[in-house]
Amino acid sequence: MSHFSTVKTELRDRQALVEALRDLGLPPAEGSCQVRGYRGQTVTADLAIPQADGVDIGFRLNAESGSYELVTDLELWKQPIPVERFLAKLTQRYALRTILASTAEEGFQVSEQTSHLDGSIELVVTRWDA
């Protein structure tokens, strides 16, 4: 029998998480969302990515830790990559989004962004002081 699993993360910034999911082609529904699992079971999450097979991916804020946790039925995971790789890619995009937001706040602009074959991303930011 399947059930929902909760995977802890260090993803704390909701906006960066939403943008990272969009970058991966997985725009989430926001608000109090029902995440579907085995035989129609549901759990409430703050963000949900509906899946055609009826086994959704959700993120729920853990008030105690202040981070968003992945909520899904891992036994029925049918994504093209394993959940560990999914979280690694999501965390990389999340980090990129948080860096871009904080550098923009500090007055920097991205002058160069390069994606390498090994999956790494190189950023060059500049700021012109008057």
N, C-alpha and C positions, 0 to 999 in steps of 0.2 A: 504494500500500500504506500502510495506516495504522500508527501506532505511538504509544506512550505519550509524552506531553509532560509536562515538569515546569515548573511556574510558581512562581517564588520569591515569598514573602510575608514580612510582618513579624509573623506570628501566632506568638507564642511560648508563650502560656499555654494548655496543653491543655484545662483545665476551661472556660475562657472560650470556646475554640473549639467545644467540644462543646455548650455552652449556646447559643452563637450559631447553630450548625447546627440545633439543636432549635427555636429561635425561628423559623427560616425553614421549619420543617416538614420538615426533613431529618435525623431522628435517625440518627446514625452507629453502625455496629458498631465496637466498640473492641477493641484487641489486635492481634495479628499477623493482618491481613486480606488476602485476595486481591482485588485490583481487576481486574475483567474488562475486556477491550478487544476489538479487532479479531480476529475469527475465534477466539475463545476464549483469546487470549493473556492472561497475567496478570502482575501485578507486586505485590509485597508492600508494604503501607502500614500505618500505625498506626491510622488511622480509615478506614472505607469507608462510602459511601452507595450501596447497591445500587440499580440502575435496572432497570426492567422490560424495557428494550430490550437488556440485557446489557452495556452500556457504563457502567461504574460511575465514581463520583467518589471519589478517595481523598486522604488527607493523610498525608504521611510526614515524620517529624522529620529534619531535616538536622543531624547532630551538630556539624558544623563551624560553622554559623551560629546554631544553637540555635532555628531557626524551622521551622514546618511548611510544607511545599511542597505545592501542589495537584498531584496526579498523575491524569491521565486521557488518553483518546484525543481530542484536540481536533478532529481531522478528523471524528469521529463525534459531536460534541457536539450533543445534541438537547434541551437544556433550553429553557424558554420565553423565556429571556433570554440574551444573549451572555455568554461567560465573563468578560469585563471587568466587565459590570454585576453578574454573580453575585458576583464578588470584591469589588466596591464595597459591595454590600448586606451581604455577610458581614463585611467589615471594619468597617462601621458597627455592626452588632450585636455584634461582638467588642469594639469600643471601649466600647460601652454596658455590656457585661458586666464588663469590667475596671474601669471607673469605679464601677459599683455595688459591686463586691467591695472595692475600695480605700476607698471612702467608708464602707462598713459597718465595715471594720476600724478606721477612725478614729473610729467612734462616731456617724456621721451617718445620718440616715434620709431617704429620698426623701419629700418632702412634695408634690411635683407632678412629673408627667411628661407632656409634651405632644408629640404627633407632628404636625408641620406638613405642609401640602399639598406643599411643596417637597421632602419626604422627610427634613428635619432633625428632630432630637429635642431637646427642651429639658427639662433636669432642674433642679429646685430641691431642694437638700438642706439639712437643718437639723440642728443639734446643740444640745441643751440641756445646759448645764454647771450643776452644782449648786454 
